[in-house]
């Protein structure tokens, strides 16, 4: 009787210990599943955020820098990188193929300072040889209904040139004589784009000289 009464109290302790082990195992499994779900969610958020950042502005890779300009010889080719294709898809643009032309963009002046719509710039020189070209200010945003329609770019057939074929364009908020391109807004960053059509340099952009692209010089800024 005494021996039996001493063995009986150990059963609840064994049951409690087993239940505790079960709870610990369940907690470890749930913690592992929760950690995996957290890692997947974090990876998805970071992946989407990085993709949005990489495709929001210009092309992130594949550019050839000449002066203040970056040339993009492969964004319209069959070998374009996935980011370039994503940027084109996001913009809804059809890029120039290698045999059609070449895109040049600039977001800084020759001094390395970001282009600001509140400043006035002088674009002087010439473009690489091409049958035709256009110069535009990209990313103009929504049109201001209170502002009268203004020129948004130039073409090679309408621009006024010097006797030697070179040109001078003024980009700024205030009207100027000659080739004047108005700023897209009162202030803020802006980007220039030159599209060369039927140009022989599309396949050899890396060999261009600094003098082959227009110089971008800051003249003045609003105080």
C-alpha positions in Angstrom: 0.0 0.0 0.0 2.7 2.4 0.9 4.8 1.6 -2.2 1.7 2.1 -4.4 0.8 5.4 -2.8 4.4 6.7 -3.4 4.4 5.8 -7.1 1.1 7.4 -7.9 2.0 11.1 -7.5 4.7 10.8 -10.2 2.1 10.3 -13.0 0.8 13.9 -13.0 4.4 15.1 -13.1 5.2 12.9 -16.1 2.0 14.1 -17.8 2.9 17.7 -17.2 6.4 17.3 -18.4 5.1 15.6 -21.6 2.6 18.5 -22.2 5.4 21.0 -21.6 7.6 19.2 -24.2 4.7 19.2 -26.7 4.1 22.9 -26.1 7.8 23.7 -26.6 7.9 21.7 -29.8 4.8 23.4 -31.1 6.2 26.8 -30.2 9.5 26.1 -32.0 7.6 24.9 -35.1 5.3 28.0 -35.1 8.3 30.3 -34.5 10.1 28.7 -37.5 7.1 29.1 -39.7 6.6 32.7 -38.6 10.3 33.5 -39.2 10.1 32.0 -42.7 6.9 34.0 -43.5 8.6 37.1 -42.2 11.7 36.5 -44.3 9.5 36.0 -47.4 7.4 39.1 -46.7 10.6 41.2 -46.1 12.2 39.9 -49.3 9.1 40.7 -51.3 8.9 44.3 -49.9 12.6 44.9 -50.5 12.4 43.4 -53.9 9.5 45.5 -55.0 11.0 48.7 -53.4 14.3 48.2 -55.2 12.6 47.4 -58.5 10.5 50.6 -58.2 13.7 52.6 -57.4 15.6 51.1 -60.3 12.9 51.8 -62.9 11.6 55.2 -61.6 14.3 57.4 -63.1 16.6 56.8 -66.1 18.2 53.6 -67.2 20.4 52.3 -64.3 23.0 50.4 -66.4 24.6 50.3 -69.8 25.4 54.0 -70.3 28.5 55.6 -71.9 29.5 58.9 -70.4 30.8 61.7 -72.7 31.0 65.1 -71.0 27.8 65.8 -69.1 25.9 63.4 -71.4 25.2 59.7 -71.0 24.7 57.7 -74.2 22.5 54.6 -74.3 23.5 52.5 -77.3 21.9 49.2 -76.2 18.5 50.1 -74.6 16.7 49.4 -77.8 18.6 46.3 -78.8 17.6 42.7 -78.3 20.4 42.4 -75.7 19.0 45.1 -73.5 19.2 44.3 -69.8 16.0 43.6 -67.8 16.1 46.9 -66.0 16.2 48.9 -69.3 13.2 46.9 -70.5 11.4 47.5 -67.3 12.0 51.3 -67.6 10.7 51.3 -71.2 7.6 49.3 -70.1 7.0 51.7 -67.2 7.3 54.8 -69.4 5.4 53.2 -72.2 8.2 54.1 -74.6 9.5 52.3 -77.7 13.3 52.9 -77.6 15.4 53.5 -80.7 17.0 50.3 -82.1 20.7 50.2 -82.8 20.1 50.7 -86.5 17.6 53.5 -86.0 19.4 55.9 -83.7 20.9 56.7 -80.3 19.5 58.3 -77.1 21.6 60.8 -75.1 20.5 62.1 -71.7 21.8 64.6 -69.2 20.8 65.4 -65.6 23.8 67.5 -64.6 25.7 70.4 -66.1 29.4 70.3 -67.1 30.3 71.2 -63.5 28.6 68.1 -62.1 25.7 70.1 -60.6 22.1 68.7 -61.1 20.1 70.6 -63.6 17.6 72.9 -61.8 14.6 74.5 -63.5 15.2 77.7 -61.5 18.5 78.2 -63.3 19.5 79.3 -66.8 21.8 77.2 -68.9 23.6 77.6 -72.2 23.9 74.6 -74.5 26.6 75.2 -77.0 28.4 73.1 -79.6 27.2 70.4 -81.9 25.7 66.9 -81.8 27.3 63.7 -83.2 26.7 63.2 -86.9 23.1 62.2 -87.6 20.5 62.6 -90.4 18.2 64.4 -87.8 18.0 64.9 -84.1 15.6 66.3 -81.4 16.3 67.9 -78.1 13.6 67.8 -75.4 13.2 68.3 -71.6 12.0 65.1 -70.2 9.8 64.5 -67.1 7.9 67.7 -67.5 5.0 66.4 -65.4 1.4 67.6 -65.5 0.8 70.8 -67.6 0.0 73.9 -65.6 -3.4 75.1 -67.0 -2.6 78.7 -65.9 0.6 78.7 -68.0 0.4 79.3 -71.8 1.6 76.5 -74.1 5.3 76.7 -74.6 8.0 75.1 -76.7 9.1 71.7 -75.3 12.0 71.0 -77.5 14.0 71.7 -80.8 14.6 69.7 -83.9 17.7 69.9 -86.1 15.7 71.4 -89.0 14.4 74.4 -87.1 17.3 75.5 -84.9 19.3 78.6 -85.6 23.0 77.9 -86.2 26.3 79.7 -86.5 28.1 79.9 -89.7 30.3 76.9 -88.8 27.1 74.8 -88.1 27.4 74.9 -84.3 24.5 76.2 -82.2 23.7 77.9 -78.9 20.5 77.1 -77.0 19.4 78.9 -73.8 17.4 76.8 -71.3 15.8 78.8 -68.6 12.7 80.3 -67.0 13.0 83.7 -68.6 12.5 84.3 -72.4 15.7 84.8 -74.3 16.4 85.8 -77.9 17.5 83.1 -80.3 17.1 79.5 -79.5 15.2 79.6 -76.2 13.9 76.5 -74.5 11.7 77.3 -71.4 12.1 75.4 -68.2 9.3 72.9 -67.5 8.5 74.3 -64.0 9.5 77.1 -61.6 12.1 75.0 -59.8 13.2 71.4 -59.3 15.3 68.8 -61.1 15.0 68.3 -64.9 16.6 66.1 -67.5 17.6 66.7 -71.1 17.3 64.1 -73.9 18.8 64.2 -77.4 17.6 61.6 -79.9 19.9 61.0 -82.9 18.2 59.4 -85.9 20.1 57.4 -88.5 23.5 58.0 -86.9 26.7 56.1 -87.6 27.9 56.4 -83.9 25.2 54.2 -82.5 27.5 51.2 -82.6 30.6 53.1 -81.5 29.4 55.5 -78.8 32.4 54.8 -76.6 34.8 56.4 -79.1 33.1 59.8 -79.1 35.2 62.8 -78.1 34.0 65.4 -75.5 33.7 68.1 -78.3 31.2 65.9 -80.2 28.4 66.6 -77.6 26.9 69.9 -76.5 28.4 71.7 -73.5 26.0 72.5 -70.7 27.0 75.6 -68.8 25.1 77.1 -65.9 24.7 80.9 -66.5 22.6 82.1 -63.5 20.1 81.0 -60.9 17.1 82.7 -59.3 18.0 83.8 -55.8 
